[in-house]
């Protein structure tokens, strides 16, 4: 259910809330749009009050221009929680959303009951940085459509793209693509490349579940294994396949693993099995 824009001071966020249970925050990746979670909302809302949002600069939220950082986006989530009178919540973050969750777990651990880190990383390596530098170069030199096509080729498995050729074939406008403009998108890419909590995530005490996919080209499996090793007591599950967008390509299995970790009856198999 779409809500009126929620003010968090220097910008307004488009927010959706569905369900009446304990609060569950779903935070998307680089694209920043709450719609990433559409395949999961209905099932999760049977058990939780699910809250999603378009991050600053993206979707229907304010087209905020300035310096982006993962810590700023994490502060936005905390301010959103305050505005919605959510004292404490379970948190599921994918990719950049998982990086946001790491910041919250370190700086405001009392606000989180649990933390699901999906397809994310705690610090970059040379391949990660080169990949995102290339993505930025394509954005600047070739434009939005080629940039999003490259993103799809990197994020989805080839077999999934073969079954959904429209993801590459449709000639969408910048608005339909959800493109926020060069300045905002480039600033968000820079924020992703600057995220590095590798030496600090060992301080996370929130119960944590790390999810990954063996064929993820953007945040490869070794990032999730490193994260699970560094966060004391973290559980880990790696899907054999699914690509970077495995929450979209394997929605039922992803949702089942998350609900199992959150202790929902009927989903009581070991989430790491």
C-alpha positions as CSV (number, residue, x, y, z in Angstrom):
1,X,0.0,0.0,0.0
2,X,1.6,3.3,-1.1
3,X,1.9,6.0,1.5
4,X,2.2,9.7,1.2
5,X,5.8,10.9,0.7
6,X,7.6,10.7,4.0
7,X,9.9,13.7,4.9
8,X,13.2,12.8,6.5
9,X,14.5,16.4,6.5
10,X,16.4,17.2,3.4
11,X,14.4,14.9,1.1
12,X,11.1,13.0,0.9
13,X,10.9,9.2,0.4
14,X,8.2,7.2,-1.3
15,X,7.2,4.4,1.1
16,X,5.0,1.3,0.9
17,X,3.7,-0.6,3.8
18,X,1.7,-3.9,3.7
19,X,0.6,-6.2,6.5
20,X,0.0,-5.9,10.2
21,X,2.7,-8.0,12.0
22,X,6.0,-7.0,13.4
23,X,7.9,-4.6,11.2
24,X,10.2,-6.0,8.4
25,X,12.3,-3.6,6.4
26,X,13.2,-4.5,2.8
27,X,16.0,-2.4,1.4
28,X,17.0,-2.6,-2.3
29,X,20.4,-2.4,-4.0
30,X,22.0,0.2,-6.3
31,X,18.8,0.8,-8.2
32,X,17.3,1.9,-4.9
33,X,13.6,1.1,-5.8
34,X,11.2,-0.6,-3.5
35,X,9.7,-2.4,-6.5
36,X,12.7,-4.8,-6.5
37,X,10.8,-6.6,-3.7
38,X,7.4,-7.0,-5.5
39,X,7.7,-10.8,-5.8
40,X,8.0,-11.1,-2.0
41,X,5.6,-8.6,-0.6
42,X,2.5,-10.7,-0.6
43,X,4.0,-13.7,1.2
44,X,6.0,-11.7,3.7
45,X,3.1,-9.5,4.5
46,X,1.2,-12.5,5.8
47,X,3.5,-12.5,8.7
48,X,5.0,-9.0,9.0
49,X,4.3,-5.4,8.5
50,X,6.5,-5.1,5.4
51,X,8.0,-1.6,4.7
52,X,9.8,-0.8,1.5
53,X,10.9,2.6,0.1
54,X,12.5,4.3,-2.9
55,X,15.9,5.5,-1.7
56,X,16.8,9.2,-2.0
57,X,17.3,10.2,-5.7
58,X,15.5,7.1,-7.0
59,X,12.0,6.1,-8.1
60,X,9.3,8.4,-6.8
61,X,11.5,9.9,-3.9
62,X,13.1,13.3,-4.1
63,X,15.6,13.7,-6.9
64,X,18.3,14.7,-4.4
65,X,21.6,15.8,-5.9
66,X,24.8,15.7,-3.8
67,X,27.4,13.4,-2.3
68,X,26.0,9.9,-1.7
69,X,27.4,7.4,0.7
70,X,26.2,4.2,2.2
71,X,26.2,5.7,5.7
72,X,23.9,8.5,4.5
73,X,21.5,6.0,3.1
74,X,21.6,4.1,6.4
75,X,20.8,7.3,8.2
76,X,17.8,7.7,5.8
77,X,16.5,4.3,6.9
78,X,16.8,5.2,10.6
79,X,15.0,8.6,10.0
80,X,12.3,6.7,8.1
81,X,11.9,4.3,11.0
82,X,11.5,7.3,13.3
83,X,9.0,8.9,11.0
84,X,7.0,5.7,10.9
85,X,7.4,5.2,14.7
86,X,9.2,1.9,14.2
87,X,11.4,1.4,17.2
88,X,12.9,-1.9,16.1
89,X,12.6,-4.1,13.0
90,X,13.9,-7.1,11.2
91,X,15.9,-6.0,8.2
92,X,16.5,-7.6,4.7
93,X,18.9,-5.8,2.4
94,X,20.1,-6.9,-1.0
95,X,23.5,-5.8,-2.4
96,X,23.7,-2.0,-1.5
97,X,20.8,-2.6,0.8
98,X,22.9,-5.2,2.7
99,X,25.7,-2.6,2.9
100,X,23.2,-0.2,4.4
101,X,22.2,-2.9,6.9
102,X,25.8,-3.3,8.0
103,X,26.0,0.3,8.9
104,X,22.8,0.3,10.9
105,X,23.9,-2.9,12.8
106,X,27.2,-1.2,13.7
107,X,25.9,2.3,14.6
108,X,22.3,1.6,15.9
109,X,22.2,-2.1,16.8
110,X,19.2,-1.5,19.2
111,X,17.1,-0.7,16.1
112,X,17.4,-4.2,14.6
113,X,16.0,-7.6,15.7
114,X,17.7,-9.5,12.9
115,X,19.7,-8.9,9.8
116,X,19.5,-10.6,6.4
117,X,22.4,-9.7,4.1
118,X,21.7,-10.8,0.6
119,X,24.2,-10.7,-2.3
120,X,26.3,-8.1,-0.5
121,X,29.9,-7.4,0.5
122,X,31.8,-5.9,3.4
123,X,34.7,-4.5,1.3
124,X,35.7,-4.4,-2.4
125,X,38.5,-6.1,-4.2
126,X,40.2,-5.1,-7.5
127,X,37.7,-7.0,-9.7
128,X,34.7,-5.4,-7.9
129,X,36.2,-1.9,-8.4
130,X,37.1,-2.5,-12.0
131,X,33.6,-3.8,-12.8
132,X,31.9,-0.7,-11.3
133,X,34.4,1.6,-12.9
134,X,33.4,0.0,-16.3
135,X,29.7,0.4,-15.5
136,X,30.3,4.1,-14.7
137,X,32.2,4.5,-18.0
138,X,29.4,2.9,-20.0
139,X,26.9,5.2,-18.2
140,X,28.9,8.3,-19.0
141,X,29.9,7.5,-22.6
142,X,27.0,5.4,-23.9
143,X,24.0,6.5,-21.9
144,X,21.3,5.0,-19.7
145,X,20.0,2.2,-22.0
146,X,23.4,0.7,-22.6
147,X,24.2,1.1,-18.9
148,X,21.0,-0.8,-17.8
149,X,21.6,-3.5,-20.5
150,X,25.1,-4.1,-19.1
151,X,23.6,-4.2,-15.6
152,X,21.1,-6.8,-16.6
153,X,23.8,-9.0,-18.3
154,X,25.8,-8.9,-15.1
155,X,22.9,-9.3,-12.7
156,X,20.8,-12.1,-14.3
157,X,22.0,-15.6,-15.3
158,X,22.1,-16.2,-19.1
159,X,19.4,-18.9,-19.0
160,X,17.1,-16.4,-17.2
161,X,17.8,-13.7,-19.8
162,X,17.0,-16.2,-22.6
163,X,13.6,-16.8,-21.0
164,X,13.0,-13.0,-20.6
165,X,14.6,-11.5,-23.7
166,X,12.5,-8.4,-23.2
167,X,14.8,-7.2,-20.5
168,X,17.4,-6.4,-23.2
169,X,15.2,-6.0,-26.3
170,X,12.7,-3.3,-25.2
171,X,13.6,0.3,-26.1
172,X,12.4,1.9,-22.9
173,X,12.6,5.7,-22.2
174,X,14.8,6.9,-19.4
175,X,11.7,7.4,-17.2
176,X,10.6,3.8,-17.8
177,X,14.1,2.6,-17.0
178,X,13.9,4.4,-13.7
179,X,17.0,6.4,-14.6
180,X,17.5,9.2,-12.0
181,X,19.9,11.2,-14.2
182,X,23.7,11.0,-14.7
183,X,24.7,13.0,-11.6
184,X,22.7,11.0,-9.2
185,X,23.5,7.6,-10.7
186,X,27.2,8.3,-10.9
187,X,27.1,9.5,-7.3
188,X,25.4,6.3,-6.2
189,X,28.0,4.2,-8.1
190,X,30.7,6.1,-6.2
191,X,29.0,5.3,-2.9
192,X,29.0,1.6,-3.8
193,X,32.7,1.7,-4.6
194,X,33.6,3.5,-1.4
195,X,31.8,1.0,0.9
196,X,34.4,-0.8,3.0
197,X,33.5,-2.1,6.5
198,X,35.8,-5.1,6.2
199,X,37.7,-4.3,9.4
200,X,34.6,-3.4,11.4
201,X,31.8,-5.9,10.6
202,X,33.2,-8.2,13.3
203,X,31.5,-5.8,15.7
204,X,28.0,-6.7,14.5
205,X,26.1,-8.5,17.2
206,X,22.7,-8.6,15.5
207,X,21.6,-12.2,14.6
208,X,22.7,-12.3,10.9
209,X,21.9,-14.5,7.9
210,X,24.1,-14.1,4.8
211,X,22.7,-15.2,1.4
212,X,24.6,-15.5,-1.9
213,X,24.6,-17.3,-5.3
214,X,27.5,-19.3,-6.8
215,X,27.1,-17.6,-10.2
216,X,26.9,-14.0,-8.9
217,X,29.1,-11.9,-11.2
218,X,28.7,-8.6,-9.2
219,X,29.2,-9.7,-5.6
220,X,30.7,-13.2,-6.0
221,X,30.3,-16.0,-3.5
222,X,33.6,-15.3,-1.9
223,X,32.3,-12.0,-0.6
224,X,29.4,-13.7,1.2
225,X,31.7,-16.3,2.7
226,X,34.1,-13.6,3.9
227,X,31.2,-11.6,5.4
228,X,29.8,-14.7,7.2
229,X,33.3,-15.5,8.6
230,X,33.8,-11.9,9.8
231,X,30.4,-11.5,11.5
232,X,30.4,-13.7,14.6
233,X,27.7,-16.4,14.6
234,X,26.4,-15.5,11.2
235,X,24.6,-18.2,9.2
236,X,25.3,-18.6,5.5
237,X,23.4,-20.1,2.6
238,X,24.7,-20.0,-1.0
239,X,22.3,-20.9,-3.9
240,X,24.1,-22.9,-6.6
241,X,22.7,-20.6,-9.3
242,X,20.5,-17.5,-9.5
243,X,22.9,-14.7,-10.5
244,X,23.2,-11.4,-8.5
245,X,19.5,-10.9,-8.6
246,X,18.7,-14.3,-7.1
247,X,15.9,-12.8,-5.0
248,X,14.2,-12.2,-8.3
249,X,15.2,-15.4,-10.2
250,X,14.6,-17.7,-7.2
251,X,11.8,-15.8,-5.4
252,X,10.1,-18.8,-3.7
253,X,13.4,-20.3,-2.4
254,X,14.7,-16.9,-1.3
255,X,11.5,-16.1,0.6
256,X,11.4,-19.5,2.3
257,X,15.0,-19.2,3.5
258,X,14.3,-15.7,4.9
259,X,11.1,-16.8,6.7
260,X,12.9,-19.8,8.1
261,X,15.6,-17.6,9.5
262,X,13.0,-15.3,11.0
263,X,11.4,-18.2,12.8
264,X,8.0,-18.2,11.0
265,X,6.0,-21.4,11.7
266,X,5.8,-23.7,8.6
267,X,9.3,-22.5,7.5
268,X,11.2,-24.2,10.2
269,X,13.8,-26.1,8.1
270,X,17.4,-25.0,8.7
271,X,17.8,-21.9,6.5
272,X,21.4,-22.8,5.9
273,X,20.7,-26.3,4.8
